[in-house]
Amino acid sequence: MRTSTQTAFRLPTDLLGRLKRNAREKNLSLNAYVTEILQRETAVPFPKLPPEEEDDPLQLFCCTGMPSRETIDADPKLAHLLRV
């Protein structure tokens, strides 16, 4: 479930005008447009795999570690993705 928090920012008048104009051009509310920009700019990048490891789902855990057998057994979707 996504939650939202209301907040306020002080922005230069010309920047706010550009944001509103761009939001209108994309048929988005100002809030949706600014949220889209902030999410894109703060996204955590997915780790790049060497070409030879791209097809190995176990290599997806190279940065975080392999989940435990109990975790895999408790999650059929994860087991399917890992092909175990």
N, CA, C and O atoms as a GROMACS GRO file, in nm:
protein
  336
    1MET      N    1   0.085  -0.118   0.000
    1MET     CA    2   0.000   0.000   0.000
    1MET      C    3   0.089   0.124   0.000
    1MET      O    4   0.179   0.137   0.083
    2ARG      N    5   0.064   0.213  -0.092
    2ARG     CA    6   0.141   0.336  -0.100
    2ARG      C    7   0.080   0.439  -0.006
    2ARG      O    8  -0.042   0.452   0.004
    3THR      N    9   0.165   0.510   0.060
    3THR     CA   10   0.118   0.619   0.144
    3THR      C   11   0.176   0.748   0.090
    3THR      O   12   0.281   0.749   0.025
    4SER      N   13   0.109   0.856   0.118
    4SER     CA   14   0.155   0.988   0.075
    4SER      C   15   0.161   1.079   0.195
    4SER      O   16   0.087   1.063   0.292
    5THR      N   17   0.249   1.176   0.185
    5THR     CA   18   0.263   1.278   0.288
    5THR      C   19   0.256   1.413   0.221
    5THR      O   20   0.325   1.438   0.123
    6GLN      N   21   0.175   1.498   0.274
    6GLN     CA   22   0.166   1.633   0.220
    6GLN      C   23   0.286   1.713   0.268
    6GLN      O   24   0.325   1.704   0.384
    7THR      N   25   0.344   1.791   0.179
    7THR     CA   26   0.460   1.873   0.212
    7THR      C   27   0.454   2.003   0.133
    7THR      O   28   0.368   2.020   0.046
    8ALA      N   29   0.543   2.092   0.164
    8ALA     CA   30   0.547   2.221   0.093
    8ALA      C   31   0.692   2.256   0.061
    8ALA      O   32   0.783   2.225   0.138
    9PHE      N   33   0.712   2.320  -0.053
    9PHE     CA   34   0.845   2.365  -0.095
    9PHE      C   35   0.836   2.510  -0.139
    9PHE      O   36   0.732   2.556  -0.186
   10ARG      N   37   0.943   2.580  -0.123
   10ARG     CA   38   0.955   2.714  -0.181
   10ARG      C   39   1.033   2.700  -0.311
   10ARG      O   40   1.146   2.650  -0.313
   11LEU      N   41   0.971   2.742  -0.419
   11LEU     CA   42   1.032   2.733  -0.551
   11LEU      C   43   1.037   2.870  -0.615
   11LEU      O   44   0.948   2.953  -0.592
   12PRO      N   45   1.139   2.895  -0.696
   12PRO     CA   46   1.139   3.020  -0.773
   12PRO      C   47   1.016   3.024  -0.863
   12PRO      O   48   0.974   2.922  -0.918
   13THR      N   49   0.959   3.142  -0.878
   13THR     CA   50   0.836   3.159  -0.955
   13THR      C   51   0.849   3.107  -1.097
   13THR      O   52   0.757   3.044  -1.148
   14ASP      N   53   0.963   3.133  -1.162
   14ASP     CA   54   0.980   3.088  -1.300
   14ASP      C   55   0.989   2.935  -1.308
   14ASP      O   56   0.940   2.876  -1.404
   15LEU      N   57   1.050   2.871  -1.209
   15LEU     CA   58   1.057   2.725  -1.207
   15LEU      C   59   0.918   2.665  -1.189
   15LEU      O   60   0.882   2.570  -1.258
   16LEU      N   61   0.840   2.720  -1.099
   16LEU     CA   62   0.704   2.671  -1.079
   16LEU      C   63   0.623   2.686  -1.207
   16LEU      O   64   0.545   2.597  -1.241
   17GLY      N   65   0.641   2.796  -1.277
   17GLY     CA   66   0.570   2.816  -1.403
   17GLY      C   67   0.608   2.711  -1.506
   17GLY      O   68   0.521   2.658  -1.576
   18ARG      N   69   0.737   2.679  -1.515
   18ARG     CA   70   0.781   2.576  -1.610
   18ARG      C   71   0.726   2.440  -1.572
   18ARG      O   72   0.684   2.363  -1.659
   19LEU      N   73   0.727   2.410  -1.443
   19LEU     CA   74   0.673   2.282  -1.398
   19LEU      C   75   0.525   2.269  -1.432
   19LEU      O   76   0.482   2.165  -1.482
   20LYS      N   77   0.449   2.374  -1.407
   20LYS     CA   78   0.306   2.372  -1.439
   20LYS      C   79   0.283   2.355  -1.588
   20LYS      O   80   0.196   2.279  -1.630
   21ARG      N   81   0.360   2.427  -1.669
   21ARG     CA   82   0.346   2.419  -1.814
   21ARG      C   83   0.378   2.277  -1.863
   21ARG      O   84   0.303   2.221  -1.943
   22ASN      N   85   0.489   2.220  -1.815
   22ASN     CA   86   0.528   2.086  -1.858
   22ASN      C   87   0.426   1.982  -1.813
   22ASN      O   88   0.396   1.888  -1.887
   23ALA      N   89   0.373   1.998  -1.692
   23ALA     CA   90   0.270   1.905  -1.642
   23ALA      C   91   0.147   1.911  -1.731
   23ALA      O   92   0.090   1.809  -1.767
   24ARG      N   93   0.106   2.032  -1.766
   24ARG     CA   94  -0.011   2.051  -1.851
   24ARG      C   95   0.012   1.985  -1.988
   24ARG      O   96  -0.079   1.922  -2.042
   25GLU      N   97   0.132   2.001  -2.044
   25GLU     CA   98   0.164   1.942  -2.174
   25GLU      C   99   0.159   1.790  -2.171
   25GLU      O  100   0.129   1.726  -2.272
   26LYS      N  101   0.188   1.732  -2.055
   26LYS     CA  102   0.185   1.586  -2.041
   26LYS      C  103   0.049   1.537  -1.988
   26LYS      O  104   0.032   1.418  -1.962
   27ASN      N  105  -0.044   1.628  -1.974
   27ASN     CA  106  -0.177   1.596  -1.920
   27ASN      C  107  -0.167   1.532  -1.782
   27ASN      O  108  -0.238   1.435  -1.752
   28LEU      N  109  -0.080   1.586  -1.698
   28LEU     CA  110  -0.063   1.541  -1.560
   28LEU      C  111  -0.091   1.656  -1.465
   28LEU      O  112  -0.080   1.773  -1.501
   29SER      N  113  -0.129   1.620  -1.344
   29SER     CA  114  -0.138   1.724  -1.241
   29SER      C  115   0.003   1.766  -1.205
   29SER      O  116   0.099   1.693  -1.231
   30LEU      N  117   0.016   1.882  -1.146
   30LEU     CA  118   0.148   1.929  -1.103
   30LEU      C  119   0.208   1.828  -1.005
   30LEU      O  120   0.327   1.797  -1.014
   31ASN      N  121   0.128   1.779  -0.912
   31ASN     CA  122   0.176   1.682  -0.815
   31ASN      C  123   0.227   1.554  -0.882
   31ASN      O  124   0.335   1.506  -0.849
   32ALA      N  125   0.149   1.501  -0.977
   32ALA     CA  126   0.190   1.379  -1.046
   32ALA      C  127   0.318   1.401  -1.126
   32ALA      O  128   0.405   1.314  -1.130
   33TYR      N  129   0.330   1.517  -1.189
   33TYR     CA  130   0.448   1.548  -1.269
   33TYR      C  131   0.573   1.559  -1.182
   33TYR      O  132   0.677   1.502  -1.214
   34VAL      N  133   0.563   1.632  -1.072
   34VAL     CA  134   0.678   1.649  -0.983
   34VAL      C  135   0.714   1.514  -0.920
   34VAL      O  136   0.833   1.483  -0.905
   35THR      N  137   0.614   1.435  -0.881
   35THR     CA  138   0.641   1.304  -0.825
   35THR      C  139   0.714   1.216  -0.926
   35THR      O  140   0.809   1.146  -0.890
   36GLU      N  141   0.671   1.219  -1.051
   36GLU     CA  142   0.736   1.141  -1.157
   36GLU      C  143   0.883   1.181  -1.170
   36GLU      O  144   0.970   1.094  -1.178
   37ILE      N  145   0.911   1.309  -1.171
   37ILE     CA  146   1.049   1.357  -1.182
   37ILE      C  147   1.132   1.311  -1.063
   37ILE      O  148   1.243   1.260  -1.079
   38LEU      N  149   1.078   1.330  -0.943
   38LEU     CA  150   1.153   1.293  -0.822
   38LEU      C  151   1.177   1.143  -0.813
   38LEU      O  152   1.284   1.100  -0.771
   39GLN      N  153   1.079   1.063  -0.852
   39GLN     CA  154   1.098   0.918  -0.850
   39GLN      C  155   1.205   0.876  -0.950
   39GLN      O  156   1.289   0.791  -0.919
   40ARG      N  157   1.202   0.934  -1.068
   40ARG     CA  158   1.302   0.900  -1.170
   40ARG      C  159   1.442   0.940  -1.124
   40ARG      O  160   1.537   0.864  -1.142
   41GLU      N  161   1.455   1.057  -1.066
   41GLU     CA  162   1.586   1.109  -1.028
   41GLU      C  163   1.643   1.045  -0.902
   41GLU      O  164   1.764   1.054  -0.878
   42THR      N  165   1.558   0.980  -0.823
   42THR     CA  166   1.607   0.919  -0.699
   42THR      C  167   1.599   0.767  -0.702
   42THR      O  168   1.620   0.703  -0.599
   43ALA      N  169   1.569   0.709  -0.818
   43ALA     CA  170   1.557   0.563  -0.829
   43ALA      C  171   1.691   0.497  -0.801
   43ALA      O  172   1.797   0.548  -0.837
   44VAL      N  173   1.684   0.382  -0.735
   44VAL     CA  174   1.803   0.303  -0.709
   44VAL      C  175   1.831   0.222  -0.836
   44VAL      O  176   1.744   0.147  -0.880
   45PRO      N  177   1.950   0.237  -0.894
   45PRO     CA  178   1.977   0.165  -1.018
   45PRO      C  179   1.986   0.014  -0.996
   45PRO      O  180   2.039  -0.032  -0.894
   46PHE      N  181   1.934  -0.061  -1.091
   46PHE     CA  182   1.944  -0.206  -1.086
   46PHE      C  183   2.086  -0.243  -1.123
   46PHE      O  184   2.139  -0.189  -1.220
   47PRO      N  185   2.150  -0.334  -1.049
   47PRO     CA  186   2.290  -0.366  -1.079
   47PRO      C  187   2.306  -0.425  -1.219
   47PRO      O  188   2.228  -0.510  -1.261
   48LYS      N  189   2.408  -0.378  -1.289
   48LYS     CA  190   2.438  -0.431  -1.422
   48LYS      C  191   2.517  -0.560  -1.407
   48LYS      O  192   2.609  -0.569  -1.326
   49LEU      N  193   2.480  -0.660  -1.486
   49LEU     CA  194   2.550  -0.787  -1.482
   49LEU      C  195   2.641  -0.800  -1.602
   49LEU      O  196   2.609  -0.750  -1.710
   50PRO      N  197   2.755  -0.868  -1.585
   50PRO     CA  198   2.838  -0.896  -1.702
   50PRO      C  199   2.757  -0.979  -1.802
   50PRO      O  200   2.670  -1.056  -1.760
   51PRO      N  201   2.783  -0.966  -1.932
   51PRO     CA  202   2.702  -1.035  -2.033
   51PRO      C  203   2.686  -1.185  -2.008
   51PRO      O  204   2.579  -1.240  -2.032
   52GLU      N  205   2.791  -1.250  -1.961
   52GLU     CA  206   2.782  -1.395  -1.941
   52GLU      C  207   2.692  -1.434  -1.824
   52GLU      O  208   2.653  -1.550  -1.812
   53GLU      N  209   2.657  -1.338  -1.737
   53GLU     CA  210   2.574  -1.367  -1.621
   53GLU      C  211   2.432  -1.315  -1.635
   53GLU      O  212   2.351  -1.331  -1.544
   54GLU      N  213   2.400  -1.252  -1.748
   54GLU     CA  214   2.268  -1.191  -1.765
   54GLU      C  215   2.154  -1.291  -1.753
   54GLU      O  216   2.046  -1.256  -1.704
   55ASP      N  217   2.176  -1.415  -1.797
   55ASP     CA  218   2.069  -1.515  -1.797
   55ASP      C  219   2.066  -1.599  -1.670
   55ASP      O  220   1.983  -1.688  -1.657
   56ASP      N  221   2.156  -1.573  -1.577
   56ASP     CA  222   2.163  -1.652  -1.454
   56ASP      C  223   2.089  -1.579  -1.343
   56ASP      O  224   2.141  -1.482  -1.288
   57PRO      N  225   1.966  -1.623  -1.307
   57PRO     CA  226   1.889  -1.550  -1.206
   57PRO      C  227   1.957  -1.547  -1.070
   57PRO      O  228   1.931  -1.456  -0.990
   58LEU      N  229   2.042  -1.643  -1.041
   58LEU     CA  230   2.112  -1.643  -0.911
   58LEU      C  231   2.207  -1.525  -0.901
   58LEU      O  232   2.236  -1.479  -0.790
   59GLN      N  233   2.257  -1.475  -1.014
   59GLN     CA  234   2.350  -1.362  -1.011
   59GLN      C  235   2.281  -1.232  -0.974
   59GLN      O  236   2.348  -1.133  -0.943
   60LEU      N  237   2.148  -1.230  -0.978
   60LEU     CA  238   2.076  -1.109  -0.937
   60LEU      C  239   2.102  -1.077  -0.790
   60LEU      O  240   2.083  -0.963  -0.747
   61PHE      N  241   2.144  -1.174  -0.714
   61PHE     CA  242   2.166  -1.156  -0.572
   61PHE      C  243   2.313  -1.128  -0.539
   61PHE      O  244   2.354  -1.136  -0.423
   62CYS      N  245   2.392  -1.095  -0.641
   62CYS     CA  246   2.534  -1.074  -0.618
   62CYS      C  247   2.560  -0.959  -0.521
   62CYS      O  248   2.660  -0.961  -0.449
   63CYS      N  249   2.473  -0.861  -0.518
   63CYS     CA  250   2.494  -0.745  -0.431
   63CYS      C  251   2.428  -0.761  -0.294
   63CYS      O  252   2.475  -0.704  -0.196
   64THR      N  253   2.322  -0.837  -0.288
   64THR     CA  254   2.247  -0.846  -0.163
   64THR      C  255   2.261  -0.980  -0.096
   64THR      O  256   2.222  -0.995   0.020
   65GLY      N  257   2.316  -1.078  -0.164
   65GLY     CA  258   2.329  -1.211  -0.108
   65GLY      C  259   2.210  -1.297  -0.146
   65GLY      O  260   2.100  -1.248  -0.169
   66MET      N  261   2.233  -1.424  -0.153
   66MET     CA  262   2.130  -1.520  -0.188
   66MET      C  263   2.032  -1.534  -0.073
   66MET      O  264   2.074  -1.542   0.043
   67PRO      N  265   1.901  -1.537  -0.102
   67PRO     CA  266   1.805  -1.558   0.005
   67PRO      C  267   1.822  -1.698   0.064
   67PRO      O  268   1.871  -1.789  -0.002
   68SER      N  269   1.781  -1.714   0.187
   68SER     CA  270   1.793  -1.843   0.254
   68SER      C  271   1.698  -1.944   0.192
   68SER      O  272   1.602  -1.906   0.125
   69ARG      N  273   1.723  -2.070   0.215
   69ARG     CA  274   1.637  -2.177   0.165
   69ARG      C  275   1.497  -2.160   0.222
   69ARG      O  276   1.398  -2.185   0.152
   70GLU      N  277   1.486  -2.118   0.348
   70GLU     CA  278   1.355  -2.098   0.410
   70GLU      C  279   1.276  -1.988   0.338
   70GLU      O  280   1.156  -2.001   0.316
   71THR      N  281   1.346  -1.881   0.302
   71THR     CA  282   1.281  -1.771   0.231
   71THR      C  283   1.232  -1.817   0.095
   71THR      O  284   1.121  -1.784   0.054
   72ILE      N  285   1.315  -1.893   0.025
   72ILE     CA  286   1.277  -1.943  -0.108
   72ILE      C  287   1.159  -2.038  -0.096
   72ILE      O  288   1.064  -2.030  -0.174
   73ASP      N  289   1.166  -2.131   0.002
   73ASP     CA  290   1.058  -2.229   0.019
   73ASP      C  291   0.926  -2.162   0.055
   73ASP      O  292   0.819  -2.213   0.020
   74ALA      N  293   0.932  -2.050   0.125
   74ALA     CA  294   0.810  -1.982   0.167
   74ALA      C  295   0.750  -1.894   0.057
   74ALA      O  296   0.638  -1.845   0.071
   75ASP      N  297   0.824  -1.875  -0.052
   75ASP     CA  298   0.778  -1.786  -0.159
   75ASP      C  299   0.784  -1.859  -0.294
   75ASP      O  300   0.889  -1.861  -0.358
   76PRO      N  301   0.672  -1.918  -0.337
   76PRO     CA  302   0.673  -1.993  -0.463
   76PRO      C  303   0.712  -1.909  -0.584
   76PRO      O  304   0.773  -1.960  -0.678
   77LYS      N  305   0.677  -1.782  -0.583
   77LYS     CA  306   0.714  -1.696  -0.696
   77LYS      C  307   0.865  -1.678  -0.703
   77LYS      O  308   0.923  -1.683  -0.811
   78LEU      N  309   0.928  -1.659  -0.588
   78LEU     CA  310   1.073  -1.645  -0.584
   78LEU      C  311   1.139  -1.774  -0.629
   78LEU      O  312   1.235  -1.771  -0.706
   79ALA      N  313   1.089  -1.888  -0.581
   79ALA     CA  314   1.144  -2.018  -0.621
   79ALA      C  315   1.132  -2.036  -0.772
   79ALA      O  316   1.224  -2.086  -0.837
   80HIS      N  317   1.018  -1.994  -0.828
   80HIS     CA  318   1.000  -2.005  -0.973
   80HIS      C  319   1.100  -1.917  -1.047
   80HIS      O  320   1.161  -1.961  -1.144
   81LEU      N  321   1.117  -1.793  -1.001
   81LEU     CA  322   1.211  -1.703  -1.065
   81LEU      C  323   1.354  -1.756  -1.060
   81LEU      O  324   1.432  -1.739  -1.154
   82LEU      N  325   1.387  -1.819  -0.948
   82LEU     CA  326   1.521  -1.874  -0.932
   82LEU      C  327   1.537  -2.010  -0.995
   82LEU      O  328   1.647  -2.064  -1.003
   83ARG      N  329   1.424  -2.067  -1.041
   83ARG     CA  330   1.422  -2.198  -1.105
   83ARG      C  331   1.481  -2.305  -1.013
   83ARG      O  332   1.560  -2.389  -1.056
   84VAL      N  333   1.440  -2.299  -0.886
   84VAL     CA  334   1.489  -2.400  -0.791
   84VAL      C  335   1.373  -2.482  -0.738
   84VAL      O  336   1.393  -2.572  -0.657
   0.00000   0.00000   0.00000
